[in-house]
Structures are given as C-alpha cells and as structure tokens.
Amino acid sequence: MLELEKYSIGTGDRFGKQAEAQLKSVIKAKEAGKEISIIWNKSYREHAIIHTDPVSVRIAADHAVKASNWKGSYYVDADHISLKTVDLFMDSSDFFTLDVADYIGEKIDQNEVDTFVKENLIYSGKINIPGIDNPLMITEKSISKIAERYLYAVKEAGRIYRHIEEKKGKGNFITEISMDETDLPQTPEELLFILSAISREGIPAQTIAPKFTDRFNKGVDYVGDPEKFDREFNDDICVIAWAVEKFKLPSNLKLSVHSGSDKFSIYPSIRRNIRKYNAGVHVKTAGTTWLEELIGLAESGSEGLEIAKGIYSSALNRYEELAEPYATVIDIDKTKLPSISEVDNWTGEQYASALRHNQNNPAYNMHLRQLLHVGYKVASEMGERYLAALVKNSDIVGRNVTDNLFERHIKPLFMEKK
C-alpha cells in the first residue's frame, strides 16, 4: 500500500521543463538531513490552457528521477480532479486530489442527514481535544447543520474515490480531499465531522486541504492575521490526531496547504506546529516555478528578456481574460501595474527585481507578480519560441527554480531551527 511520507511538497511545472531543477531542491534537503517527498501536480485547467496531457507530467517526473539518480519517494498528482476529468489522469497518476469544494452546501436527502446525526450523537456534549484551549461544544443541531453543509461533498469524494479504486486497485494510489476553494473556512467542529463522514465513506484519505481564514492569493504572501491562522492550524492538527484514533482513519493523515507557495508570514506557524505535535504537512507551491522561469529569462538578457517583456505586455492587454478564472485567488490593483512602455525600458535586473518575491526589495511589485502568475497562457501561445528559450537558458532558469524552492520554501518550512 502506498503511504505518503510525513513531509511533502507539491511542485507545479507548467511547461514540463523544470522537473530536474525542482527535484534538486529536495535532493539538497536530503543532503542536509531532511527527508521530503516531491509531488508533481498539474490540474485539468492547466492542461487545457497549455494544451498538454497528464502523461506529460509523468514522463517529465520519471525522466528527472532517473537523470538525478533519486532514490527517494515521488508522486504525480491528478490535481483538483472531479468525476468528469479523473479518467484522463488514471494511467499517469498515483496521487489524486479530490476537489469537492463545489459540492459544499448541495442539498442532501434528509434521511442521510438524520442517519449521520444518529451515528455521531455519541460525540455530542463537551469534547476536550488535547492541544485545543477550549473544549468543542457539540449539539445534535450542530451535527445536523454540518451534515447539511458537507455531507453531499464528502459523498461525492466517495464516488470519485471508488471510481479510482475500481480502475487502479486498492492501495495503489494516495488520496487527498480538497475543500479549500470555497468562501468560508471550516471550523474545528466542522473538520471533526467532515473526517467522520470521510471515514464513513471508506475513503483512506492521507491528506486533507481545508479552507483557512483570510486570503491565500496565488504566488504572494498570506493576507490576514498570522496569529489567527496559527490558532486554526494548531486546532486542525489536533482535531486530525483525535479523529484518526476515533474514526480509524489512516495514521499518517495530515493537513495540506493549498496555494501554499510564498506564504512566508505563516511559515513560522506551520513549522512550529508540526514540530510541536510531531505532525506531517503537505504544501503545494503551485505556479511559483513558472514565475522563476520568467525571472531566469529576464536575467539572461537578449531574447529571453524580450520574451519576458512581451509576456507582460500581452498579459496586461488581456487582463480580464487571464484574471477571470482566478478571480477568487488574486487581488490586483491595476493602478499599481507598470505601463507597457515602462517595462519595455527595464533591464533584466529591473524585471527580475519587480517579479522576484523579495519583500525587502523596494522594486518588488506584488500586483505585477500576480498578473504574471495567471499569465502563463501567453507563454503557451508562444509555443516553441518560449520552450526553446527555456532550454537555451536552462542553467540560469534552473538555478532560480531550485533556489526558490529550497531557500524560500523548504528551509523555512522544514529546516530552520528558530
């Protein structure tokens, strides 16, 4: 049976050219004494925009592993799949992120709710969960409300899971359940009974991605109260540990932080809590690698810089088209985006400084970064010109990709002592 390791990092690779550079960051961690599994992920939406297919991720991952002589664990994630899209990923993936956020709040038969409430009434009253300051106060009514909101979504996850199991066989893949792309965060009480429902559906989930409070925008820092996040993350870890024992869930079940790339202000909280409770965590870095490609191309000068400038120009002109699919996970102030003429006059260093996520650099522009984060469609439309530039400048691009993952993500999450 496949069992996901304690610490893992999800790496998106939009154009399939950076798998070796990404893997190098995990190799550096291992050389420093920290074991981390790498999970290459790419969603159906990304494949559709770039016109690739899921098997391309498997090919790139396997090639990187062989070329690097990597002996550690690695996986290929069918990211944010549904029953409509999962079959496309069946042969190439061994990790499946079951995205059921769209089904939260869907109406479910009252008999289902009543049965769930009856089965869980033994947990009504005051529940003292080790590590949580205040006891959870559970009533029959609160269980019913949670069931009404989440039971349909969990049952949908069950339908997807059983479909995959039928095709791939039990124990031959890792299951994650994702409920993060929704408006309201899940409370500890809600997470508790979501986990009860997952167990009831017979889903051997090894990671779960809840919605946390405040904004997890693409490619930029957390927008919210880090102390509030710290309490939520602490409580969620404790609820999972309690639920694993009570509901007979997989012992390695852990939190997954989606849009976790570049959330530097909450990395200390994640690091502190996983150490405090000896807990695991999965962090998805999403499209960060694609931005490092642009940085590397800009720094290379000549044609690489011209490509980077052209991508910004097109992205700005096509703002509404590119931003609309990501409206819930970006916050861009268009008045703070530089003009096309301004960017056309930038040096490679100026472009890289505006895009690279260094908040101590006054040139850093979070609005430009978010626009380019969702602008990968423009690069895709360049076709071979963009891909050839990545190959030509693979050294400088790869160095940026590796350093970004290792220095800005792996080290502060898993390796720093403070």
Residue, then its C-alpha position, 0 to 999 in steps of 0.5 A: m500500500l502506498e503511504l505518503e511520507k510525513y513531509s511533502i511538497g507539491t511542485g507545479d511545472r507548467f511547461g514540463k521543463q523544470a522537473e530536474a531543477q525542482l527535484k534538486s531542491v529536495i535532493k539538497a534537503k536530503e543532503a542536509g538531513k531532511e527527508i521530503s517527498i516531491i509531488w508533481n501536480k498539474s490540474y485539468r485547467e492547466h492542461a487545457i490552457i497549455h494544451t498538454d496531457p497528464v502523461s506529460v507530467r509523468i514522463a517529465a517526473d520519471h525522466a528527472v528521477k532517473a537523470s538525478n539518480w533519486k532514490g527517494s519517494y515521488y508522486v504525480d498528482a491528478d490535481h483538483i480532479s472531479l468525476k468528469t476529468v479523473d479518467l484522463f489522469m488514471d494511467s499517469s497518476d498515483f496521487f489524486t486530489l479530490d476537489v469537492a469544494d463545489y459540492i459544499g452546501e448541495k442539498i442532501d436527502q434528509n434521511e442521510v442527514d438524520t442517519f449521520v446525526k444518529e451515528n455521531l450523537i455519541y460525540s455530542g456534549k463537551i469534547n476536550i481535544p488535547g492541544i485545543d484551549n477550549p473544549l468543542m461544544i457539540t449539539e445534535k443541531s450542530i451535527s445536523k447543520i454540518a451534515e447539511r453543509y458537507l455531507y453531499a461533498v464528502k459523498e461525492a469524494g466517495r464516488i470519485y474515490r471508488h471510481i479510482e479504486e475500481k480502475k487502479g486497485k486498492g492501495n495503489f494510489i494516495t488520496e487527498i480531499s480538497m475543500d479549500e476553494t470555497d468562501l468560508p473556512q471550516t471550523p474545528e467542529e466542522l473538520l471533526f465531522i467532515l473526517s467522520a463522514i470521510s471515514r464513513e465513506g471508506i475513503p483512506a484519505q492521507t491528506i486533507a486541504p481545508k479552507f483557512t481564514d483570510r486570503f491565500n492569493k496565488g504566488v504572494d504572501y498570506v493576507g490576514d492575521p498570522e496569529k489567527f491562522d496559527r490558532e486554526f492550524n494548531d486546532d486542525i492538527c489536533v482535531i486530525a490526531w483525535a479523529v484518526e484514533k476515533f474514526k480509524l482513519p489512516s495514521n499518517l493523515k495530515l493537513s495540506v496547504h493549498s496555494g501554499s507557495d510564498k506564504f512566508s508570514i505563516y511559515p513560522s506557524i506551520r513549522r512550529n506546529i508540526r514540530k510541536y505535535n510531531a505532525g506531517v504537512h503537505v504544501k503545494t507551491a503551485g505556479t511559483t516555478w513558472l514565475e522563476e522561469l520568467i525571472g531566469l529569462a529576464e536575467s539572461g538578457s537578449e531574447g529571453l528578456e524580450i520574451a519576458k517583456g512581451i509576456y507582460s505586455s500581452a498579459l496586461n492587454r488581456y487582463e480580464e481574460l487571464a484574471e477571470p478564472y482566478a478571480t477568487v485567488i488574486d487581488i490586483d490593483k491595476t493602478k499599481l501595474p507598470s505601463i507597457s512602455e515602462v517595462d519595455n525600458w527595464t533591464g533584466e535586473q529591473y524585471a527580475s527585481a519587480l517579479r522576484h518575491n523579495q519583500n525587502n526589495p523596494a522594486y518588488n511589485m506584488h500586483l505585477r507578480q500576480l498578473l504574471h502568475v495567471g499569465y502563463k497562457v501567453a507563454s503557451e501561445m508562444g509555443e516553441r519560441y518560449l520552450a526553446a528559450l527555456v532550454k537555451n537558458s536552462d542553467i540560469v532558469g534552473r538555478n532560480v527554480t531550485d533556489n526558490l524552492f529550497e531557500r524560500h520554501i523548504k528551509p523555512l518550512f522544514m529546516e530552520k531551527k528558530 
